[in-house]
Amino acid sequence: MIWHPRPSAPDADLLEALEVEKVGGLRLLLHSRFTPRTLSRHLAVNPGLSWRHVANGQYVVGGYWRRRPEIACVVELSPGPHRRELVDRLVAAAQRIGCDLVLAEIPIEPRDAELWRAAGFAPVDRIVEYEKIGAWSDAGVTATYLRPYKPDDLRPLLALEERSFPWLWRNSTAELAQYGEADESEIWVAAPPEAGGTPIGYVGLTIRGAHGHLDRLAVDPDWRRRGIGAALVSRALERYAETGVRRITLTTQVDNARAQPLYARFGFRPTRNQLTIHGKWLGRPRDRTP
């Protein structure tokens, strides 16, 4: 698929690259996800994907989805009359870099739907949030083959992700490596003796005070329906209980019929929070299935 930008607006030449040295003069949104310091750090790691309008200060901040160079994303977009030009400029930059897809990593309000449609964005996936109050588990699942993550697991877990997750949801090497080293996150690996000690499943969990988030659950397709996923979820709940977590959330695809019964077994229930993820394909559209 080849992307053709619309003709330049009369003042499109007033758009300029948003670079680290220009952050000081930027007026961030009241509820921005950035501070000047964190935005400077973001721009240094994600160069060439952010723009601003020199006359009115409107801006768009772009980045890479899960630190993957083939997927760019719109991280923040300020309101105003030049949103379309800013999004178009980001998309054009992503195409020059060689990205296959640009995602809107921000909720799209109904009043903005036409703007994103006109820019070529369409739904690519839909996720739903699940919630569990209380970290205890009464499923009676235990396993002796679970162990904490170690750096040598990085490559095997990346290979496991290739087999377990749709293309869109796979982690990059940098993303998974940082996750494994972060203070607030943990990874537990399933490596049963019959697999020769090779990781065939893992669970990733985040702990922030009394709130825990179950970030990742992967089981090799050849090892499914053997209780490995249940053992991993049970271990995560044990860790949450040990650390005082009282509320646990997770997100999954709305149509992930394979995993949802497992979550329900452990007391997770869907909330009203759903998010449709919009994107614009610049390269060959990818099948969502692994």
Summary of the structure (lengths in Angstrom):
residues: 290
radius of gyration: 20.9
end to end distance: 21.7
largest distance: 66.5
contacts: 845
relative contact order: 0.16
helix: 34%
strand: 28%
